[in-house]
Each structure stands twice: as structure tokens, then as C-alpha cells.
């Protein structure tokens, strides 16, 4: 997911002033949901009915023009009978 320059500038100002950036929080939430949906989809392809030891990781890659938010979810797909 990428965050545009306007959100970046507003978040930078809020960060300096000690505020919370809702736009970044929303992007991280969207990323988390997308990663968990993808994890569930992959588990379903393996005929799993449970995912254990789920972990969600967040990373940022910043370029001069754009910031990328990378959210990954991992876990162990299993079958409970």
C-alpha cells in the first residue's frame, strides 16, 4: 500500500506536534485486514479450518516521492477434527 504526499506532509506535521495521524492509522488497519484475508484464503486452499500462531508485521519503505506500507500476516494452517 502506498501513502500519498499530502497524507505524508500532514502526518509529519502532526508527528512534530505530538499528535496522532489518523490517516496512517487507517492505512495500517486496511493493510492488516487485507493481510489477514489473504492468510485465511491461503489456509482455505489447504483445506485448513484453523490458523494458529498468527503474527502480523508492519514495515515502511520511504522514497523521496512515496512511502510504502508493507503488512504481512503469517501463521500455521491446521485441521481440527
NORQUI-V885631 format. One record per residue. N is the residue number from 1. RES is the residue in one letter. PHI is phi in whole degrees, 0 to 359 (NA if undefined). OMEGA is omega in degrees with one decimal (NA if undefined). Layout:
N/RES/PHI/OMEGA, N/RES/PHI/OMEGA
//
This chain:
1/X/NA/178.3, 2/X/243/178.2, 3/X/246/-174.7, 4/X/281/-174.2, 5/X/297/-178.7, 6/X/296/177.6, 7/X/299/179.8, 8/X/300/-178.3, 9/X/294/179.9, 10/X/296/179.5, 11/X/295/177.9, 12/X/297/178.5, 13/X/295/178.7, 14/X/298/179.7, 15/X/297/179.0, 16/X/295/-178.0, 17/X/274/177.2, 18/X/86/179.9, 19/X/270/178.8, 20/X/256/178.9, 21/X/270/178.4, 22/X/292/-179.0, 23/X/296/176.6, 24/X/293/179.1, 25/X/301/178.7, 26/X/295/179.9, 27/X/295/177.7, 28/X/295/177.7, 29/X/296/177.4, 30/X/299/179.3, 31/X/299/178.9, 32/X/299/179.8, 33/X/298/178.4, 34/X/297/180.0, 35/X/294/179.7, 36/X/290/175.7, 37/X/297/178.8, 38/X/296/178.3, 39/X/297/178.4, 40/X/297/179.3, 41/X/297/179.0, 42/X/295/178.1, 43/X/295/178.7, 44/X/297/177.4, 45/X/297/178.2, 46/X/268/-178.2, 47/X/63/178.1, 48/X/279/175.9, 49/X/243/176.6, 50/X/205/173.4, 51/X/236/-179.0, 52/X/248/177.8, 53/X/56/-179.1, 54/X/284/178.1, 55/X/225/177.4, 56/X/246/179.6, 57/X/245/-180.0, 58/X/236/176.4, 59/X/222/176.1, 60/X/233/173.5, 61/X/237/-175.0, 62/X/250/175.1, 63/X/244/179.5, 64/X/294/-176.7, 65/X/255/-170.1, 66/X/209/172.9, 67/X/241/177.4, 68/X/258/174.8, 69/X/252/179.0, 70/X/246/179.3, 71/X/241/178.7, 72/X/237/176.3, 73/X/236/177.9, 74/X/220/179.6, 75/X/187/179.8, 76/X/252/178.2, 77/X/280/-177.9, 78/X/216/176.7, 79/X/240/174.6, 80/X/253/-179.2, 81/X/257/NA
//
